[in-house]
Amino acid sequence: MRNYWALLPAIAIVIGLTLLYAIPTLINPQWTSSVLALFRQVPEQPDPAQDPTLDPAQDPALQPAEARRAAGILGPQQVKSRRMLAVLLVVGVVALIGFNISLNRERNGCYKAAEAWGAIPGKADRDPCINKIFGSFFGDPTGFKPLEAKPQPIETYQLIHKKHPKYLKWMQNGPSYDDVDLLIGSGSSCSLDLKVVEEEDKVMVLLDSDTPCPPEDAISLSSVKLKKPLGDRKVVTVDDKPMREINPDADSWPTVLKKLVTGG
């Protein structure tokens, strides 16, 4: 189960804290080292005046290296290693941002596709790639003549061109990329009634039911492999009414990044 927008606050905090350390360290590692040295606890050292047996020359607190370390002063090798660590942290931040954009692009793509197919808002919105839109579990709807005297119309279809929509690979039980010409969406409770009749001059799509499909928050997407290319044939529904072609797909990365930043 994916957890999309709920990840954003935690990721934002991690990114903010990481950049708060990494950016100043890239510019001048000594800055962050000096700041961190303010919070470093140094063990109390015995006072030579109170302990005559203590040799001041052997007191670690009086050694130059120890004094520099306590003050957070870095040597050349330490400066180099701190900068390398900061670069790795920035790379990690970029990867984390990319991961979050990818998740939300996936979520937005499935939601946008389901909405285009007619899904209404509901509980399925929480994880649209699993619950709001999914591939049909009942096989190919072609080759069956309708039985009802007054079948119900289907309004929309998607014609698959060379560029396949990205949302297909994210949704549960999505159609195969290589074996689909048309996509037809219907309410999840009506998918068994979907019929596609291929004729010489048209392709007819309808619901073989005497009652309209009720509004639902989940869409079952059926894939159709035509016997021959669609060509000039029209895709129609009941009474030869032309269906509306839609082309939903995922938003681009810049669009999703803008939504993440603005909360849109």
Secondary structure in CASP SS format (residue, H / E / C, confidence):
PFRMAT SS
TARGET T0000
AUTHOR 0000-0000-0000
METHOD secondary structure of the structure
MODEL  1
M C 1.00
R C 1.00
N C 1.00
Y C 1.00
W C 1.00
A C 1.00
L H 1.00
L H 1.00
P H 1.00
A H 1.00
I H 1.00
A H 1.00
I H 1.00
V H 1.00
I H 1.00
G H 1.00
L H 1.00
T H 1.00
L H 1.00
L H 1.00
Y H 1.00
A H 1.00
I H 1.00
P H 1.00
T H 1.00
L H 1.00
I H 1.00
N C 1.00
P H 1.00
Q H 1.00
W H 1.00
T H 1.00
S H 1.00
S H 1.00
V H 1.00
L H 1.00
A H 1.00
L C 1.00
F C 1.00
R C 1.00
Q C 1.00
V C 1.00
P C 1.00
E C 1.00
Q C 1.00
P C 1.00
D C 1.00
P C 1.00
A C 1.00
Q C 1.00
D C 1.00
P C 1.00
T C 1.00
L C 1.00
D C 1.00
P H 1.00
A H 1.00
Q H 1.00
D C 1.00
P H 1.00
A H 1.00
L H 1.00
Q C 1.00
P H 1.00
A H 1.00
E H 1.00
A H 1.00
R H 1.00
R H 1.00
A H 1.00
A C 1.00
G C 1.00
I C 1.00
L C 1.00
G C 1.00
P H 1.00
Q H 1.00
Q H 1.00
V H 1.00
K H 1.00
S H 1.00
R H 1.00
R H 1.00
M H 1.00
L H 1.00
A H 1.00
V H 1.00
L H 1.00
L H 1.00
V H 1.00
V H 1.00
G H 1.00
V H 1.00
V H 1.00
A H 1.00
L H 1.00
I H 1.00
G H 1.00
F H 1.00
N H 1.00
I H 1.00
S H 1.00
L H 1.00
N H 1.00
R H 1.00
E H 1.00
R H 1.00
N H 1.00
G H 1.00
C H 1.00
Y H 1.00
K H 1.00
A H 1.00
A H 1.00
E H 1.00
A H 1.00
W C 1.00
G C 1.00
A C 1.00
I C 1.00
P C 1.00
G C 1.00
K H 1.00
A H 1.00
D H 1.00
R H 1.00
D C 1.00
P H 1.00
C H 1.00
I H 1.00
N H 1.00
K H 1.00
I E 1.00
F E 1.00
G E 1.00
S C 1.00
F C 1.00
F C 1.00
G C 1.00
D C 1.00
P C 1.00
T E 1.00
G C 1.00
F C 1.00
K C 1.00
P C 1.00
L C 1.00
E C 1.00
A C 1.00
K C 1.00
P C 1.00
Q E 1.00
P E 1.00
I C 1.00
E C 1.00
T E 1.00
Y E 1.00
Q E 1.00
L E 1.00
I C 1.00
H C 1.00
K C 1.00
K C 1.00
H C 1.00
P C 1.00
K H 1.00
Y H 1.00
L H 1.00
K H 1.00
W C 1.00
M C 1.00
Q E 1.00
N C 1.00
G C 1.00
P C 1.00
S C 1.00
Y C 1.00
D C 1.00
D C 1.00
V C 1.00
D C 1.00
L E 1.00
L E 1.00
I E 1.00
G E 1.00
S E 1.00
G E 1.00
S C 1.00
S C 1.00
C C 1.00
S H 1.00
L H 1.00
D H 1.00
L E 1.00
K E 1.00
V E 1.00
V E 1.00
E E 1.00
E C 1.00
E C 1.00
D C 1.00
K E 1.00
V E 1.00
M E 1.00
V E 1.00
L E 1.00
L E 1.00
D C 1.00
S C 1.00
D C 1.00
T C 1.00
P C 1.00
C C 1.00
P C 1.00
P C 1.00
E C 1.00
D C 1.00
A C 1.00
I E 1.00
S E 1.00
L E 1.00
S E 1.00
S E 1.00
V E 1.00
K C 1.00
L C 1.00
K C 1.00
K C 1.00
P C 1.00
L C 1.00
G C 1.00
D C 1.00
R C 1.00
K E 1.00
V E 1.00
V E 1.00
T C 1.00
V H 1.00
D H 1.00
D H 1.00
K C 1.00
P E 1.00
M C 1.00
R E 1.00
E E 1.00
I C 1.00
N C 1.00
P C 1.00
D C 1.00
A C 1.00
D C 1.00
S C 1.00
W H 1.00
P H 1.00
T H 1.00
V H 1.00
L H 1.00
K H 1.00
K H 1.00
L H 1.00
V H 1.00
T H 1.00
G C 1.00
G C 1.00
END
